[in-house]
Amino acid sequence: MHKPSKTIGEDAVSNSKPVTVLVNPTVSEAEKAVKEAVSQHKTLLIVGECQVYYQGRAKSKLQLGERIMIVKDDGSLLVHRSVGYEPVNWQPPGCVFHTKAKEDTLEIHAVRQKPAESVRVFFGKIYLVSVLKLLDSGEFSLYSSEEDMQKAILSQPSLLEEGFKPISFEKKVEPGFVDVYGVDKSGRLVVVEIKRKTAGKGAALQLARYIDAIRGKADREVRGILAAPSIAKDTQRMLVTLGLEFKHLDPRKCAEVLRRSETKNLSEFFEET
Amino acid sequence: MHKPSKTIGEDAVSNSKPVTVLVNPTVSEAEKAVKEAVSQHKTLLIVGECQVYYQGRAKSKLQLGERIMIVKDDGSLLVHRSVGYEPVNWQPPGCVFHTKAKEDTLEIHAVRQKPAESVRVFFGKIYLVSVLKLLDSGEFSLYSSEEDMQKAILSQPSLLEEGFKPISFEKKVEPGFVDVYGVDKSGRLVVVEIKRKTAGKGAALQLARYIDAIRGKADREVRGILAAPSIAKDTQRMLVTLGLEFKHLDPRKCAEVLRRSETKNLSEFFEET
C-alpha cells in the first residue's frame, strides 16, 4: 500500500516563494510534476533510488542507488551521488525530455541531437520532488592574478590555442621578461603577453617591443599574442597595425583549470594508493 | 511576519525513507537542519536566495540570486544556478563547515586547508531545506572505444603524461599501425598502444614489435607505453622485461575530456557570437 504523499502546493505558501514540494509521491504524482517543470522551463529536483544509462560518446551504466537529479531551466541534467563534487551523469543545456510512468517506475529520458547523446534515468523509489522557478540575475565576477593565468596556460596550453607548445616562461628578453614563450602547431615562435583585465595600448606596445627584440635573433616567423579577458577598442586597431593578435582568455576558466588539475591530482593519488 | 514553515519530519514518513523537508523555514530552523546534516554526514539540499564569496586560487563574488546548494556526505559543496551544467561555485570533498545564523541571514562557510580555499554562502531567503542519508553502492561502469581514448589523448595529451606532445596517430609502422606517436618532455620518442580493457600479453608483444621496428630507424631513445584501464598480473612482469611501461588510462576520464571539449567549444561559440 502506498502512503499518501505530503504535498505542499503553491497555494499553501502563497505569501512566500511558490514552491512545489512532494514528499514520497506516487510515480504518477511525480510524473505530473516533472512534466510541469520541463514544459514551463522550471528547475526540477528529484531525490530517489534510480538507475542511469548513458549512450553517446561512450556507453555507461549506473546501478541502482539513491541519488539527486537536477533538471535546469535550460534543459541541462545532472545526477549526483552522495559523494564527489562531480556529477556521475550529466547532459549539457538544450536536451529534450521524455517522461513516462510505467507501473512502479518513472523514466526520464534526456536527449541531445548534436552529438547524439541520451541519458535515461529510471526511478523506482522517489523521496522528494521539488519544482521551482529560480530568479537569478546576479553577476559572477572573478579576480585572478596574471601569474595564475600564466600557470593555467602552462598546465593546459590549449587554453591559448590548439597545438600550442610552451617552451619557457618568464623568459628574459630585453627590455624585460616574456610571460609565456612557445611554438605553435606550424612551428612558428609565439610570444604571449598576459593581462588580467582589459588590455590597453601599453600592453600592446610592450608586446611589440618583445617581438622586435626576438625577431632580430630568430630563424623563423614570430607571432605575438596579447591574452586578456578583453581588449580596449582603440587597442584592437593598434594591434592589427603592429601585426599582433588578441586572444580572449577567461580568468575564470584559468582558475578552474588550476583548481581541477590540483583536485584531480589529489583524487588520482587516492585512487592509486 | 514570518509564515510558519511546513515541516515534514522523520516521524511523518516512518514507513518510507526518512526525509527531513522544511519549506520556507526560518533562519534558525534552517541552521539546525544544516548542522544536523553536516555533523551526521548526511546530504543537504538548500534552495534559496544567496550570495557567494570564494577565496583561494582566485577571488570570486556571486551577487544575490536564487540557487540550489548541495553539501554532500563527504564534505564537498556545490552551488548551482538555474542554467548551465557546471556549478557556479564548488569545493571538493573534505571541507570543514561553519554554520551561523545572524539576524535574517544564514551563513554557511566551507573551508579547505590544502590548498587554503574558502567558500562563504549567505542565504537571505530560504525556500527549501532537505536532509537525507543517501544509500548508494551502485557500480558505475563505462565502455569507451579505443578510438575515443585515442582522440582524448590527442585532445589533452597530459592524460598520458605531463609534457607529452603527440606527433601523429595511426602511424604506419610495420607490422601495423601505432595508436599514438609522440615525444616526451625530454625529447624521447614515445609509442603508445591503447587498450580499452585490461591489457594482456598480446598487447605487450604488439607494442614490443612496434618499438623494435622504430628503434632500428630512430636517432634517439624510444619509449613504449601501454595505456589501458588495467593490466593483467602476468603482463606487468613481461612489460618490465621488455623495457616497456604501463600507464593507467581511465576510459571515463577520456570520455569526459571529449564531451567537455565538445561542449565547451559550443559554449565558447555562443559567447563570441
HADDOCK unambig.tbl for C-alpha pairs under 7 A between the chains (distance, minus, plus):
assign (segid A and resid 17 and name CA) (segid B and resid 127 and name CA) 6.60 0.50 0.50
assign (segid A and resid 43 and name CA) (segid B and resid 82 and name CA) 6.45 0.50 0.50
assign (segid A and resid 57 and name CA) (segid B and resid 255 and name CA) 6.47 0.50 0.50
assign (segid A and resid 58 and name CA) (segid B and resid 143 and name CA) 5.90 0.50 0.50
assign (segid A and resid 58 and name CA) (segid B and resid 144 and name CA) 4.74 0.50 0.50
assign (segid A and resid 58 and name CA) (segid B and resid 255 and name CA) 6.32 0.50 0.50
assign (segid A and resid 59 and name CA) (segid B and resid 142 and name CA) 5.66 0.50 0.50
assign (segid A and resid 59 and name CA) (segid B and resid 143 and name CA) 5.07 0.50 0.50
assign (segid A and resid 59 and name CA) (segid B and resid 144 and name CA) 6.46 0.50 0.50
assign (segid A and resid 60 and name CA) (segid B and resid 141 and name CA) 5.55 0.50 0.50
assign (segid A and resid 60 and name CA) (segid B and resid 142 and name CA) 4.11 0.50 0.50
assign (segid A and resid 60 and name CA) (segid B and resid 143 and name CA) 6.04 0.50 0.50
assign (segid A and resid 61 and name CA) (segid B and resid 140 and name CA) 5.82 0.50 0.50
assign (segid A and resid 61 and name CA) (segid B and resid 141 and name CA) 5.36 0.50 0.50
assign (segid A and resid 61 and name CA) (segid B and resid 142 and name CA) 6.43 0.50 0.50
assign (segid A and resid 62 and name CA) (segid B and resid 138 and name CA) 6.41 0.50 0.50
assign (segid A and resid 62 and name CA) (segid B and resid 139 and name CA) 5.86 0.50 0.50
assign (segid A and resid 62 and name CA) (segid B and resid 140 and name CA) 4.40 0.50 0.50
assign (segid A and resid 62 and name CA) (segid B and resid 141 and name CA) 6.44 0.50 0.50
assign (segid A and resid 63 and name CA) (segid B and resid 138 and name CA) 4.41 0.50 0.50
assign (segid A and resid 63 and name CA) (segid B and resid 139 and name CA) 5.35 0.50 0.50
assign (segid A and resid 63 and name CA) (segid B and resid 140 and name CA) 6.44 0.50 0.50
assign (segid A and resid 64 and name CA) (segid B and resid 138 and name CA) 5.20 0.50 0.50
assign (segid A and resid 65 and name CA) (segid B and resid 135 and name CA) 6.29 0.50 0.50
assign (segid A and resid 65 and name CA) (segid B and resid 136 and name CA) 4.22 0.50 0.50
assign (segid A and resid 65 and name CA) (segid B and resid 137 and name CA) 6.21 0.50 0.50
assign (segid A and resid 65 and name CA) (segid B and resid 138 and name CA) 5.30 0.50 0.50
assign (segid A and resid 66 and name CA) (segid B and resid 134 and name CA) 5.24 0.50 0.50
assign (segid A and resid 66 and name CA) (segid B and resid 135 and name CA) 5.39 0.50 0.50
assign (segid A and resid 66 and name CA) (segid B and resid 136 and name CA) 5.24 0.50 0.50
assign (segid A and resid 67 and name CA) (segid B and resid 134 and name CA) 6.61 0.50 0.50
assign (segid A and resid 72 and name CA) (segid B and resid 82 and name CA) 5.45 0.50 0.50
assign (segid A and resid 72 and name CA) (segid B and resid 83 and name CA) 5.70 0.50 0.50
assign (segid A and resid 73 and name CA) (segid B and resid 82 and name CA) 5.78 0.50 0.50
assign (segid A and resid 73 and name CA) (segid B and resid 83 and name CA) 5.90 0.50 0.50
assign (segid A and resid 74 and name CA) (segid B and resid 83 and name CA) 5.43 0.50 0.50
assign (segid A and resid 76 and name CA) (segid B and resid 84 and name CA) 6.55 0.50 0.50
assign (segid A and resid 76 and name CA) (segid B and resid 85 and name CA) 5.75 0.50 0.50
assign (segid A and resid 77 and name CA) (segid B and resid 85 and name CA) 6.82 0.50 0.50
assign (segid A and resid 78 and name CA) (segid B and resid 85 and name CA) 6.99 0.50 0.50
assign (segid A and resid 82 and name CA) (segid B and resid 43 and name CA) 6.44 0.50 0.50
assign (segid A and resid 82 and name CA) (segid B and resid 72 and name CA) 5.45 0.50 0.50
assign (segid A and resid 82 and name CA) (segid B and resid 73 and name CA) 5.77 0.50 0.50
assign (segid A and resid 82 and name CA) (segid B and resid 134 and name CA) 6.05 0.50 0.50
assign (segid A and resid 83 and name CA) (segid B and resid 72 and name CA) 5.70 0.50 0.50
assign (segid A and resid 83 and name CA) (segid B and resid 73 and name CA) 5.89 0.50 0.50
assign (segid A and resid 83 and name CA) (segid B and resid 74 and name CA) 5.42 0.50 0.50
assign (segid A and resid 84 and name CA) (segid B and resid 76 and name CA) 6.54 0.50 0.50
assign (segid A and resid 84 and name CA) (segid B and resid 93 and name CA) 6.31 0.50 0.50
assign (segid A and resid 85 and name CA) (segid B and resid 76 and name CA) 5.75 0.50 0.50
assign (segid A and resid 85 and name CA) (segid B and resid 77 and name CA) 6.81 0.50 0.50
assign (segid A and resid 85 and name CA) (segid B and resid 78 and name CA) 6.98 0.50 0.50
assign (segid A and resid 85 and name CA) (segid B and resid 92 and name CA) 5.54 0.50 0.50
assign (segid A and resid 85 and name CA) (segid B and resid 93 and name CA) 6.80 0.50 0.50
assign (segid A and resid 92 and name CA) (segid B and resid 85 and name CA) 5.54 0.50 0.50
assign (segid A and resid 93 and name CA) (segid B and resid 84 and name CA) 6.32 0.50 0.50
assign (segid A and resid 93 and name CA) (segid B and resid 85 and name CA) 6.80 0.50 0.50
assign (segid A and resid 127 and name CA) (segid B and resid 17 and name CA) 6.59 0.50 0.50
assign (segid A and resid 134 and name CA) (segid B and resid 66 and name CA) 5.24 0.50 0.50
assign (segid A and resid 134 and name CA) (segid B and resid 67 and name CA) 6.63 0.50 0.50
assign (segid A and resid 134 and name CA) (segid B and resid 82 and name CA) 6.04 0.50 0.50
assign (segid A and resid 135 and name CA) (segid B and resid 65 and name CA) 6.28 0.50 0.50
assign (segid A and resid 135 and name CA) (segid B and resid 66 and name CA) 5.38 0.50 0.50
assign (segid A and resid 136 and name CA) (segid B and resid 65 and name CA) 4.23 0.50 0.50
assign (segid A and resid 136 and name CA) (segid B and resid 66 and name CA) 5.24 0.50 0.50
assign (segid A and resid 137 and name CA) (segid B and resid 65 and name CA) 6.23 0.50 0.50
assign (segid A and resid 138 and name CA) (segid B and resid 62 and name CA) 6.39 0.50 0.50
assign (segid A and resid 138 and name CA) (segid B and resid 63 and name CA) 4.41 0.50 0.50
assign (segid A and resid 138 and name CA) (segid B and resid 64 and name CA) 5.21 0.50 0.50
assign (segid A and resid 138 and name CA) (segid B and resid 65 and name CA) 5.31 0.50 0.50
assign (segid A and resid 139 and name CA) (segid B and resid 62 and name CA) 5.84 0.50 0.50
assign (segid A and resid 139 and name CA) (segid B and resid 63 and name CA) 5.34 0.50 0.50
assign (segid A and resid 140 and name CA) (segid B and resid 61 and name CA) 5.83 0.50 0.50
assign (segid A and resid 140 and name CA) (segid B and resid 62 and name CA) 4.41 0.50 0.50
assign (segid A and resid 140 and name CA) (segid B and resid 63 and name CA) 6.44 0.50 0.50
assign (segid A and resid 141 and name CA) (segid B and resid 60 and name CA) 5.53 0.50 0.50
assign (segid A and resid 141 and name CA) (segid B and resid 61 and name CA) 5.35 0.50 0.50
assign (segid A and resid 141 and name CA) (segid B and resid 62 and name CA) 6.44 0.50 0.50
assign (segid A and resid 142 and name CA) (segid B and resid 59 and name CA) 5.67 0.50 0.50
assign (segid A and resid 142 and name CA) (segid B and resid 60 and name CA) 4.13 0.50 0.50
assign (segid A and resid 142 and name CA) (segid B and resid 61 and name CA) 6.44 0.50 0.50
assign (segid A and resid 143 and name CA) (segid B and resid 58 and name CA) 5.88 0.50 0.50
assign (segid A and resid 143 and name CA) (segid B and resid 59 and name CA) 5.08 0.50 0.50
assign (segid A and resid 143 and name CA) (segid B and resid 60 and name CA) 6.06 0.50 0.50
assign (segid A and resid 144 and name CA) (segid B and resid 58 and name CA) 4.79 0.50 0.50
assign (segid A and resid 144 and name CA) (segid B and resid 59 and name CA) 6.51 0.50 0.50
assign (segid A and resid 255 and name CA) (segid B and resid 57 and name CA) 6.49 0.50 0.50
assign (segid A and resid 255 and name CA) (segid B and resid 58 and name CA) 6.34 0.50 0.50
